[in-house]
Amino acid sequence: MALASLYCRALSGVDAPEVLVEVHLSTGLPSFSLVGLPETSVKEAKERVRSAITNSNFKFPFNKKITVNLAPANLAKEGGRFDLAIALAILIASEQLSEIKAKQFECFAELTLAGNLRPIDGVIPCVLAAKSAHRAVIVCPENQHETALTGVQSYVASCLTDVCAFFQDLKKLPSAQVKEKPLLKEQPDMCDVLGQEQAKRVLEIAAVGGHNLLLVGPPGTGKSMLAARFMTLLPPLCEEHALQTAAIYSVCGKTREDWYQPPYRSPHHSASSVALVGGGGKPKPGEISLSHRGVLFLDELPEFPRAVLDSLRQPLETNEVTISRAANQVTFPANFQLIGAMNPSPCGHISGELRRSTPDQVLRYLGRLSGPFLDRFSLSIMVPLLPKGLLASSQTGSKLKGETSTQIKQRVLKARSRQLQRQDKLNHNLSTQEIAEFCRLSEQDALFLEEAINKMGLSIRAWHSLLKVARSIADLAESETVERQHLLESLNYRAMDRLLKNIS
């Protein structure tokens, strides 16, 4: 047989479109041509494949004109993921290997010159796409952990010779195995935070409804500490969401150790727009996509460039980000919960003896954050300095510890369960029509809330945010309806609006 074809996968964002690897051997001037819009790393596969076949004790058809086509031709191909499929197709076309069994598999691996298999990025999207096509997969040992977690039938081979022996029924390949979980580190707990009961209450509400949260306060009051412990209040991911998140990490060449733990990302304030949102010549996911189904924590919020923060506004609304390039357009999921932390002024203090900033300096400092961006935070509170005597009491052994994360998490899970039974989504994701249905107010309460937002100068988006937060508070209170007390508490968590109004 002078013609052979096998299946492989390219990468386009978090999708893995099918690629048919076709090989034709013909007479003529000996050559090795690779077509189908290959990039440089794919073109170099010719040298890797030639050496791998020779060093695996197979005969490379040096006296033939070899044409390798990667179809479809209009889809850009990159990386070494096609090496193994090209090598196998050449061996089939030169009648050194049978095509019958090979057609049932998709092979994803780069080849070394010695014929060993090396890992590739983005193996999870490839494996999930192969499952939809009803084919099994073959991967290298380094990729087997991710592959096994998907539940797709997959086999592990360490070299080209093992794969060929498997296709000839001369050897059995082991199934992909999940590696042992590392010993879990001691998790931080909410009871480690002294005082700050209001902040803990707000974190609980944010965890219940998936609301974005802004923590404002002087340095050293525990804002970052509270944010780090927020993750202990969240439930584990379901299998579908865990796969979505793992696929994004796989595209970036990363592996998630704790599969079902929601991701937590905390980039430095020097991060660029591309690092945060994603992009590049070959678009890759940014921090907002790496925190998909989890939390993105931005500390020292005003230190981020204003344009970088404003680039988050659209993904926060649509839960995805589309990166457009001249050649193609890639969409990455970005359904994340945003938590920000900042000082109220350049000196860190907004009042008292420690204040050294003038009102103009404070306004310029807060002006680094645009109003539309701040409007995306449904909750904002002041995290004050601890009252005198609290630290001394903690050193003398007094019982000052509050509730543990486990205790708070139980209430969060119960309230989330109420939401999912009622509307099949978290309160933060309610549409305008769903807000009218599930956050219905009495006539007196509706007039009260409208008067309140008019006095505070809030937008219509803030109106919807207040209703969503009030719905979460009502769920914690196990109330079927949103009442005045829930609205009052939600209005109390608009610290940033009050701060801007007082300064101006």
MARMITI-398150 format. One record per residue (C-alpha): residue number from 1; residue in one letter; x, y, z. Coordinates in nm, 4 decimals, padded with zeros to 6 digits. Example, Ala and Ser with C-alpha at 12.3 -4.5 7.8 and 13.67 -1.06 7.14 Angstrom:
BEGIN
   seq   type          u          v          w
     1      A    01.2300   -00.4500    00.7800
     2      S    01.3670   -00.1060    00.7140
//
This chain:
BEGIN
   seq   type          u          v          w
     1      M    00.0000    00.0000    00.0000
     2      A    00.1459    00.3358   -00.1085
     3      L   -00.1237    00.5418    00.0626
     4      A   -00.2161    00.5560    00.4330
     5      S   -00.4096    00.7852    00.6644
     6      L   -00.4472    00.8227    01.0439
     7      Y   -00.6309    01.0633    01.2724
     8      C   -00.4819    01.3276    01.4987
     9      R   -00.5934    01.6596    01.6492
    10      A   -00.4912    02.0241    01.6211
    11      L   -00.5615    02.2919    01.8824
    12      S   -00.7837    02.5956    01.8400
    13      G   -00.8366    02.7610    02.1761
    14      V   -00.9833    02.4867    02.3956
    15      D   -01.1198    02.2981    02.0949
    16      A   -00.9420    02.0149    01.9162
    17      P   -01.0478    01.9956    01.5485
    18      E   -00.9804    01.6665    01.3716
    19      V   -00.6779    01.6395    01.1419
    20      L   -00.6393    01.3599    00.8884
    21      V   -00.2721    01.2671    00.8445
    22      E   -00.2324    01.1333    00.4893
    23      V    00.0914    00.9834    00.3566
    24      H    00.1603    00.8927   -00.0067
    25      L    00.4734    00.7115   -00.1284
    26      S    00.5459    00.7418   -00.4985
    27      T    00.8299    00.6969   -00.7444
    28      G    01.0350    00.9922   -00.8516
    29      L    01.3139    01.2045   -00.7099
    30      P    01.3464    01.1071   -00.3379
    31      S    01.2030    01.3800   -00.1177
    32      F    00.9996    01.4382    00.1969
    33      S    00.7272    01.7028    00.1602
    34      L    00.4904    01.8154    00.4356
    35      V    00.1854    02.0204    00.3341
    36      G   -00.1380    02.1387    00.4979
    37      L   -00.0456    02.4777    00.6507
    38      P    00.2230    02.3446    00.8895
    39      E    00.4157    02.5881    01.1069
    40      T    00.7903    02.5634    01.1630
    41      S    00.7655    02.3172    01.4529
    42      V    00.5519    02.0860    01.2361
    43      K    00.7838    02.1138    00.9351
    44      E    01.0722    02.0034    01.1579
    45      A    00.8818    01.6784    01.2187
    46      K    01.0431    01.5458    00.8993
    47      E    01.3815    01.5171    01.0703
    48      R    01.2397    01.3778    01.3949
    49      V    01.0284    01.1170    01.2153
    50      R    01.3121    01.0062    00.9869
    51      S    01.5506    00.9510    01.2767
    52      A    01.2859    00.7915    01.4997
    53      I    01.1885    00.5342    01.2358
    54      T    01.5514    00.4481    01.1605
    55      N    01.6512    00.4199    01.5275
    56      S    01.3456    00.2008    01.6004
    57      N    01.4799   -00.0665    01.3607
    58      F    01.2305    00.0060    01.0823
    59      K    01.3150    00.0880    00.7221
    60      F    01.2675    00.4465    00.6202
    61      P    01.1712    00.4732    00.2488
    62      F    01.4673    00.6897    00.1466
    63      N    01.4238    00.6014   -00.2235
    64      K    01.0609    00.7224   -00.2379
    65      K    00.8927    01.0547   -00.2852
    66      I    00.7078    01.1029    00.0451
    67      T    00.4154    01.3428    00.0622
    68      V    00.2484    01.4086    00.3974
    69      N   -00.0774    01.6043    00.3947
    70      L   -00.2396    01.7397    00.7103
    71      A   -00.6043    01.7964    00.6238
    72      P   -00.7913    02.0295    00.6327
    73      A   -00.5406    02.2515    00.4574
    74      N   -00.6892    02.5810    00.5848
    75      L   -00.6337    02.4927    00.9536
    76      A   -00.2988    02.6019    01.0985
    77      K   -00.1013    02.3219    01.2654
    78      E    00.1672    02.3713    01.5274
    79      G    00.3763    02.1699    01.7717
    80      G    00.5071    01.8161    01.7709
    81      R    00.1687    01.6498    01.8324
    82      F    00.1592    01.5045    01.4775
    83      D    00.4970    01.3245    01.4941
    84      L    00.3687    00.9852    01.6053
    85      A    00.0774    00.9829    01.3595
    86      I    00.3085    01.0783    01.0693
    87      A    00.5597    00.8059    01.1599
    88      L    00.2889    00.5393    01.1859
    89      A    00.1307    00.6468    00.8563
    90      I    00.4681    00.6204    00.6808
    91      L    00.5175    00.2678    00.8199
    92      I    00.1675    00.1700    00.7019
    93      A    00.2212    00.3204    00.3564
    94      S    00.5535    00.1297    00.3252
    95      E    00.3716   -00.1927    00.4278
    96      Q    00.5700   -00.2409    00.7484
    97      L    00.2562   -00.2032    00.9597
    98      S   -00.1117   -00.2955    00.9249
    99      E   -00.3664   -00.0148    00.8974
   100      I   -00.6657   -00.2143    01.0280
   101      K   -00.6123   -00.1634    01.4016
   102      A   -00.4428    00.1769    01.3701
   103      K   -00.7619    00.3324    01.2272
   104      Q   -00.9374    00.2763    01.5611
   105      F   -00.6958    00.5052    01.7468
   106      E   -00.5816    00.8642    01.7645
   107      C   -00.2173    00.9125    01.8591
   108      F   -00.0873    01.2243    02.0329
   109      A    00.2876    01.2432    02.1000
   110      E    00.6063    01.4095    01.9898
   111      L    00.8976    01.1855    01.8874
   112      T    01.2584    01.2049    01.9981
   113      L    01.5374    01.1118    01.7553
   114      A    01.5664    00.7776    01.9352
   115      G    01.1977    00.7004    01.8824
   116      N    01.0747    00.7729    02.2353
   117      L    00.7457    00.9537    02.2952
   118      R    00.7336    01.2994    02.4499
   119      P    00.4323    01.4840    02.6005
   120      I    00.2248    01.7488    02.4239
   121      D    00.0211    02.0451    02.5438
   122      G   -00.3569    02.0418    02.5253
   123      V   -00.3990    01.6653    02.5526
   124      I   -00.7319    01.6869    02.7415
   125      P   -00.9254    01.8663    02.4611
   126      C   -00.7787    01.6148    02.2144
   127      V   -00.8817    01.3147    02.4227
   128      L   -01.2346    01.4483    02.4801
   129      A   -01.2751    01.5112    02.1056
   130      A   -01.1508    01.1588    02.0293
   131      K   -01.4127    01.0217    02.2676
   132      S   -01.6844    01.2038    02.0725
   133      A   -01.5494    01.0387    01.7533
   134      H   -01.5636    00.6945    01.9266
   135      R   -01.1900    00.6329    01.9061
   136      A   -00.9405    00.5289    02.1708
   137      V   -00.6147    00.7203    02.2181
   138      I   -00.2459    00.6508    02.2675
   139      V   -00.0353    00.8929    02.4713
   140      C    00.3068    00.9033    02.6362
   141      P    00.3560    00.8288    03.0086
   142      E    00.3822    01.1990    03.1001
   143      N    00.0318    01.2675    02.9616
   144      Q   -00.1388    00.9632    03.1116
   145      H   -00.2477    01.1327    03.4368
   146      E   -00.4568    01.3938    03.2545
   147      T   -00.5867    01.1368    03.0080
   148      A   -00.6947    00.8927    03.2781
   149      L   -00.8878    01.1606    03.4655
   150      T   -01.1117    01.2179    03.1617
   151      G   -01.2405    00.8603    03.1732
   152      V   -01.1646    00.8050    02.8017
   153      Q   -01.0229    00.4682    02.6926
   154      S   -00.6525    00.5407    02.6561
   155      Y   -00.3275    00.3487    02.6347
   156      V    00.0269    00.4426    02.7280
   157      A    00.3371    00.3793    02.5193
   158      S    00.6905    00.4924    02.5848
   159      C    00.8345    00.4520    02.2332
   160      L    00.7437    00.4030    01.8665
   161      T    00.8403    00.0349    01.8803
   162      D    00.5816   -00.0328    02.1541
   163      V    00.3041    00.1309    01.9505
   164      C    00.3904   -00.0725    01.6406
   165      A    00.4039   -00.3961    01.8411
   166      F    00.0628   -00.3127    01.9857
   167      F   -00.0901   -00.2589    01.6403
   168      Q    00.0549   -00.5945    01.5287
   169      D   -00.0920   -00.7686    01.8384
   170      L    00.2591   -00.8568    01.9570
   171      K    00.2337   -00.6570    02.2781
   172      K   -00.0305   -00.5147    02.5097
   173      L   -00.0134   -00.1539    02.6163
   174      P   -00.1110   -00.0573    02.9715
   175      S   -00.4125    00.1645    03.0275
   176      A   -00.3551    00.5202    03.1464
   177      Q   -00.3400    00.5466    03.5251
   178      V   -00.4035    00.8372    03.7590
   179      K   -00.0931    00.9167    03.9611
   180      E   -00.1091    00.9158    04.3362
   181      K   -00.2285    01.2358    04.4931
   182      P    00.0387    01.4271    04.6845
   183      L   -00.0081    01.4725    05.0548
   184      L   -00.2444    01.7619    05.1079
   185      K   -00.0955    02.0639    05.2762
   186      E   -00.2653    02.2022    05.5809
   187      Q   -00.5464    02.4231    05.4565
   188      P   -00.5938    02.7765    05.5934
   189      D   -00.9064    02.8240    05.8006
   190      M   -01.1378    03.1188    05.8506
   191      C   -01.0983    03.0923    06.2265
   192      D   -00.7333    03.2007    06.1830
   193      V   -00.8559    03.5557    06.1137
   194      L   -00.8968    03.7629    06.4301
   195      G   -01.2112    03.9713    06.4443
   196      Q   -01.3439    04.1086    06.1122
   197      E   -01.6848    03.9500    06.1619
   198      Q   -01.8498    04.1708    05.9021
   199      A   -01.5870    04.0749    05.6436
   200      K   -01.6462    03.7067    05.7174
   201      R   -02.0192    03.7591    05.6769
   202      V   -01.9658    03.9235    05.3381
   203      L   -01.7364    03.6416    05.2264
   204      E   -02.0121    03.3972    05.3173
   205      I   -02.2668    03.5907    05.1106
   206      A   -02.0224    03.6108    04.8174
   207      A   -01.9637    03.2347    04.8353
   208      V   -02.3380    03.1654    04.8405
   209      G   -02.4305    03.3716    04.5348
   210      G   -02.1016    03.3849    04.3412
   211      H   -02.0911    03.7659    04.3745
   212      N   -01.7835    03.9782    04.2985
   213      L   -01.6338    04.1332    04.6119
   214      L   -01.4109    04.4337    04.6848
   215      L   -01.2253    04.4584    05.0169
   216      V   -01.1143    04.8115    05.1102
   217      G   -00.9078    04.8912    05.4155
   218      P   -00.5766    05.0015    05.5654
   219      P   -00.2702    04.7802    05.5171
   220      G   -00.2383    04.4836    05.7503
   221      T   -00.6064    04.4413    05.8337
   222      G   -00.6268    04.0934    05.6808
   223      K   -00.7705    04.1572    05.3331
   224      S   -00.5369    03.9126    05.1562
   225      M   -00.5715    03.6661    05.4424
   226      L   -00.9498    03.6721    05.4095
   227      A   -00.9335    03.6283    05.0316
   228      A   -00.7017    03.3274    05.0624
   229      R   -00.9472    03.1618    05.3005
   230      F   -01.2427    03.2318    05.0762
   231      M   -01.1621    02.9148    04.8806
   232      T   -01.2314    02.7017    05.1879
   233      L   -01.5971    02.8086    05.1711
   234      L   -01.6559    02.6898    04.8139
   235      P   -01.7913    02.3450    04.7226
   236      P   -01.5857    02.1141    04.4964
   237      L   -01.6369    02.1295    04.1208
   238      C   -01.8684    01.8850    03.9503
   239      E   -01.7109    01.6533    03.6921
   240      E   -01.8215    01.8659    03.3948
   241      H   -01.6745    02.1865    03.5385
   242      A   -01.3586    02.0056    03.6492
   243      L   -01.3044    01.8881    03.2906
   244      Q   -01.3593    02.2382    03.1529
   245      T   -01.1014    02.3836    03.3893
   246      A   -00.8513    02.1028    03.3355
   247      A   -00.8790    02.1464    02.9566
   248      I   -00.7801    02.5134    02.9857
   249      Y   -00.4784    02.4277    03.1999
   250      S   -00.3841    02.1506    02.9567
   251      V   -00.3751    02.3989    02.6681
   252      C   -00.1220    02.6011    02.8702
   253      G    00.0884    02.2925    02.9418
   254      K   -00.0154    02.2847    03.3072
   255      T   -00.1604    02.0013    03.5150
   256      R   -00.4089    02.0516    03.7972
   257      E   -00.3098    01.8395    04.0959
   258      D   -00.6427    01.8700    04.2769
   259      W   -00.8887    01.8010    03.9983
   260      Y   -01.2104    01.9060    04.1744
   261      Q   -01.0788    02.2061    04.3709
   262      P   -01.1921    02.5396    04.2211
   263      P   -00.8888    02.7265    04.0837
   264      Y   -00.7522    03.0292    04.2663
   265      R   -00.5334    03.2739    04.0757
   266      S   -00.3606    03.5801    04.2202
   267      P   -00.1523    03.7606    03.9541
   268      H    00.0863    04.0418    04.0469
   269      H   -00.0221    04.3975    03.9692
   270      S    00.2508    04.4224    03.7039
   271      A    00.0589    04.1729    03.4857
   272      S   -00.0149    04.2953    03.1338
   273      S   -00.3489    04.2871    02.9575
   274      V   -00.2396    03.9822    02.7557
   275      A   -00.1329    03.7994    03.0718
   276      L   -00.4651    03.8742    03.2387
   277      V   -00.7109    03.8332    02.9508
   278      G   -00.5127    03.6093    02.7161
   279      G   -00.3694    03.6563    02.3692
   280      G   -00.0337    03.6506    02.1973
   281      G    00.0608    03.5635    01.8398
   282      K   -00.0709    03.2143    01.9050
   283      P   -00.3569    03.2958    02.1459
   284      K   -00.3257    03.1344    02.4876
   285      P   -00.5599    03.1582    02.7883
   286      G   -00.4956    03.4356    03.0385
   287      E   -00.5487    03.4498    03.4130
   288      I   -00.9236    03.5029    03.3794
   289      S   -00.9551    03.1753    03.1882
   290      L   -00.7201    02.9910    03.4245
   291      S   -00.9537    03.0966    03.7053
   292      H   -01.2598    02.9626    03.5170
   293      R   -01.5100    02.8155    03.7654
   294      G   -01.2948    02.9560    04.0446
   295      V   -01.1647    03.2836    04.1877
   296      L   -00.9430    03.5591    04.0495
   297      F   -00.7929    03.7664    04.3322
   298      L   -00.6430    04.1037    04.2431
   299      D   -00.4512    04.2560    04.5328
   300      E   -00.3465    04.6225    04.5346
   301      L   -00.6157    04.6921    04.2755
   302      P   -00.5272    05.0586    04.1952
   303      E   -00.1706    04.9534    04.1103
   304      F   -00.2955    04.7632    03.8045
   305      P   -00.2983    04.9737    03.4852
   306      R   -00.6449    05.1140    03.4277
   307      A   -00.6650    04.9711    03.0741
   308      V   -00.5850    04.6238    03.2082
   309      L   -00.8679    04.6380    03.4626
   310      D   -01.1140    04.7768    03.2093
   311      S   -01.0384    04.4831    02.9822
   312      L   -01.2083    04.2637    03.2447
   313      R   -01.5438    04.4389    03.2130
   314      Q   -01.6704    04.2493    02.9102
   315      P   -01.5603    03.8990    03.0287
   316      L   -01.7280    03.9644    03.3655
   317      E   -02.0584    04.0115    03.1808
   318      T   -02.0329    03.7406    02.9119
   319      N   -01.8283    03.4781    03.1043
   320      E   -01.6001    03.4329    02.8041
   321      V   -01.3310    03.6228    02.6170
   322      T   -01.2847    03.6306    02.2406
   323      I   -00.9362    03.7010    02.1060
   324      S   -00.9312    03.8105    01.7437
   325      R   -00.6295    03.7839    01.5167
   326      A   -00.5919    03.8340    01.1426
   327      A   -00.5723    03.4591    01.0824
   328      N   -00.8351    03.3341    01.3256
   329      Q   -01.0597    03.4055    01.6210
   330      V   -01.0377    03.2087    01.9464
   331      T   -01.2851    03.2069    02.2364
   332      F   -01.1840    03.0997    02.5869
   333      P   -01.4267    03.0454    02.8763
   334      A   -01.3906    03.2932    03.1630
   335      N   -01.6654    03.2330    03.4175
   336      F   -01.4786    03.3486    03.7272
   337      Q   -01.5532    03.5217    04.0558
   338      L   -01.3552    03.8421    04.1067
   339      I   -01.2237    03.9468    04.4471
   340      G   -01.0281    04.2687    04.4753
   341      A   -00.8388    04.4267    04.7632
   342      M   -00.7104    04.7824    04.7959
   343      N   -00.6144    05.0592    05.0335
   344      P   -00.8559    05.3553    05.0554
   345      S   -00.5784    05.6100    04.9902
   346      P   -00.2129    05.6329    04.8802
   347      C   -00.0969    05.6386    05.2438
   348      G   -00.3268    05.3502    05.3342
   349      H   -00.5561    05.5414    05.5694
   350      I   -00.8625    05.7519    05.4977
   351      S   -00.9064    05.9133    05.8392
   352      G   -00.7454    05.9497    06.1806
   353      E   -00.3951    06.0448    06.2912
   354      L   -00.2274    05.8108    06.0423
   355      R   -00.3784    05.9862    05.7398
   356      R   -00.1167    06.1745    05.5353
   357      S   -00.3031    06.2087    05.2035
   358      T   -00.4975    06.5150    05.0948
   359      P   -00.8477    06.4787    04.9433
   360      D   -00.7043    06.5551    04.5978
   361      Q   -00.4434    06.2803    04.6348
   362      V   -00.7112    06.0363    04.7459
   363      L   -00.9311    06.1278    04.4486
   364      R   -00.6438    06.0797    04.2043
   365      Y   -00.5637    05.7459    04.3660
   366      L   -00.9220    05.6207    04.3499
   367      G   -00.9544    05.7683    04.0010
   368      R   -00.7248    05.4940    03.8740
   369      L   -01.0324    05.2704    03.8888
   370      S   -01.3045    05.3496    03.6377
   371      G   -01.6667    05.3748    03.7504
   372      P   -01.7895    05.1036    03.5088
   373      F   -01.5268    04.8629    03.6442
   374      L   -01.6190    04.9333    04.0077
   375      D   -01.9825    04.8803    03.9099
   376      R   -01.8989    04.5122    03.8476
   377      F   -01.8490    04.4585    04.2221
   378      S   -02.1787    04.3574    04.3820
   379      L   -02.0262    04.3756    04.7307
   380      S   -01.7728    04.6171    04.8792
   381      I   -01.6863    04.6660    05.2452
   382      M   -01.4360    04.8469    05.4636
   383      V   -01.2023    04.6152    05.6528
   384      P   -01.1048    04.8259    05.9556
   385      L   -00.8102    04.8064    06.1910
   386      L   -00.8610    04.5687    06.4823
   387      P   -00.9900    04.7262    06.8040
   388      K   -00.7397    04.7852    07.0825
   389      G   -00.6848    04.4916    07.3138
   390      L   -00.7787    04.2199    07.0620
   391      L   -00.4215    04.1285    06.9728
   392      A   -00.3148    04.1244    07.3375
   393      S   -00.6081    03.8986    07.4241
   394      S   -00.5086    03.6556    07.1498
   395      Q   -00.1609    03.6228    07.3024
   396      T   -00.2903    03.5573    07.6531
   397      G   -00.4865    03.2502    07.5445
   398      S   -00.8328    03.4020    07.5511
   399      K   -01.0864    03.2178    07.3377
   400      L   -01.1280    03.4594    07.0495
   401      K   -01.1506    03.2183    06.7610
   402      G   -01.4647    03.2501    06.5534
   403      E   -01.6385    02.9989    06.3307
   404      T   -01.4326    02.7553    06.1281
   405      S   -01.4449    02.7336    05.7497
   406      T   -01.6258    02.4002    05.7803
   407      Q   -01.9086    02.5545    05.9816
   408      I   -01.9526    02.8416    05.7364
   409      K   -01.9232    02.6072    05.4375
   410      Q   -02.2167    02.4001    05.5612
   411      R   -02.4410    02.7080    05.5461
   412      V   -02.3027    02.7980    05.2046
   413      L   -02.3793    02.4518    05.0655
   414      K   -02.7304    02.4603    05.2070
   415      A   -02.8033    02.8038    05.0589
   416      R   -02.6554    02.7055    04.7221
   417      S   -02.8746    02.3981    04.7186
   418      R   -03.1820    02.6204    04.7575
   419      Q   -03.0703    02.8307    04.4602
   420      L   -03.0060    02.5338    04.2327
   421      Q   -03.3425    02.3794    04.3161
   422      R   -03.5198    02.7092    04.2510
   423      Q   -03.3424    02.8407    03.9407
   424      D   -03.0646    02.5916    03.8472
   425      K   -02.7950    02.8605    03.8729
   426      L   -02.6285    03.0896    04.1260
   427      N   -02.7888    03.4239    04.2064
   428      H   -02.5050    03.6209    04.0447
   429      N   -02.5911    03.4631    03.7071
   430      L   -02.9605    03.5554    03.7124
   431      S   -03.0865    03.7317    03.4005
   432      T   -03.3087    04.0407    03.4094
   433      Q   -03.6206    03.8301    03.3585
   434      E   -03.5128    03.5845    03.6289
   435      I   -03.4464    03.8705    03.8728
   436      A   -03.8040    03.9876    03.8234
   437      E   -03.9272    03.6339    03.8898
   438      F   -03.7095    03.5178    04.1790
   439      C   -03.6295    03.8516    04.3504
   440      R   -03.9815    03.9895    04.3558
   441      L   -04.0388    04.2773    04.6025
   442      S   -04.3474    04.4223    04.7606
   443      E   -04.4533    04.7630    04.6305
   444      Q   -04.3278    04.9406    04.9442
   445      D   -03.9902    04.7659    04.9333
   446      A   -03.9464    04.8375    04.5632
   447      L   -04.0099    05.2090    04.6215
   448      F   -03.7718    05.2045    04.9172
   449      L   -03.4906    05.0467    04.7104
   450      E   -03.5434    05.2879    04.4198
   451      E   -03.5232    05.5862    04.6539
   452      A   -03.2077    05.4444    04.8103
   453      I   -03.0207    05.4019    04.4817
   454      N   -03.1283    05.7499    04.3680
   455      K   -02.9834    05.9032    04.6857
   456      M   -02.6605    05.7039    04.6438
   457      G   -02.6393    05.7827    04.2724
   458      L   -02.6239    05.4189    04.1693
   459      S   -02.6822    05.2699    03.8240
   460      I   -02.9411    05.0228    03.6991
   461      R   -02.6706    04.7551    03.7127
   462      A   -02.6347    04.8337    04.0837
   463      W   -03.0125    04.7913    04.1221
   464      H   -02.9865    04.4394    03.9806
   465      S   -02.6763    04.3655    04.1904
   466      L   -02.8513    04.4736    04.5096
   467      L   -03.1457    04.2454    04.4326
   468      K   -02.9150    03.9500    04.3619
   469      V   -02.7225    04.0059    04.6858
   470      A   -03.0472    04.0430    04.8803
   471      R   -03.1647    03.7136    04.7272
   472      S   -02.8447    03.5446    04.8554
   473      I   -02.8972    03.6913    05.2026
   474      A   -03.2561    03.5633    05.1969
   475      D   -03.1297    03.2167    05.0963
   476      L   -02.8951    03.2151    05.3961
   477      A   -03.1903    03.3087    05.6146
   478      E   -03.3986    03.0331    05.4492
   479      S   -03.6544    03.2904    05.3405
   480      E   -03.8711    03.2265    05.0345
   481      T   -03.9063    03.5991    04.9608
   482      V   -03.6746    03.8991    04.9599
   483      E   -03.7740    04.1248    05.2476
   484      R   -03.6809    04.4745    05.3716
   485      Q   -03.4154    04.3455    05.6143
   486      H   -03.2362    04.1669    05.3306
   487      L   -03.2392    04.4842    05.1211
   488      L   -03.1007    04.6898    05.4104
   489      E   -02.8133    04.4493    05.4607
   490      S   -02.7297    04.4452    05.0891
   491      L   -02.7297    04.8291    05.0860
   492      N   -02.4871    04.8201    05.3777
   493      Y   -02.2318    04.6438    05.1571
   494      R   -02.1721    04.9379    04.9198
   495      A   -01.8687    05.0841    05.0979
   496      M   -01.6921    05.1968    04.7802
   497      D   -01.9921    05.4032    04.6673
   498      R   -02.0078    05.5791    05.0030
   499      L   -01.6312    05.6386    05.0057
   500      L   -01.6339    05.8023    04.6615
   501      K   -01.9336    06.0167    04.7514
   502      N   -01.7787    06.1382    05.0783
   503      I   -01.4422    06.2215    04.9196
   504      S   -01.5970    06.4119    04.6300
//
